[in-house]
Amino acid sequence: MAENDSDRSSIKDPEQYEALRDEGMSKEKAARIANTSRKKAAKKGGNHPQYEDWTREQLYEKAQQIGIEGRSDMDKDDLIQALRSH
């Protein structure tokens, strides 16, 4: 399905968005990255613990919040992989 210009009207860096989509990234993730300023993205993130330190239940709740399908059948490692690739 082809995207029209109105689908991308709020994308701040359309070239980066298209490159990310060409790499197979979801529309949502590509848009989040393309809409983050490069200066802000270059800064170190917060003190968020590694997913490996989370319980399966915590990972499941996060996956539920962002709408990862099939999460109920996933073990801890599967949830981590799904969260990182979302």
Disulfide bonds with the S-S distance in Angstrom:
none
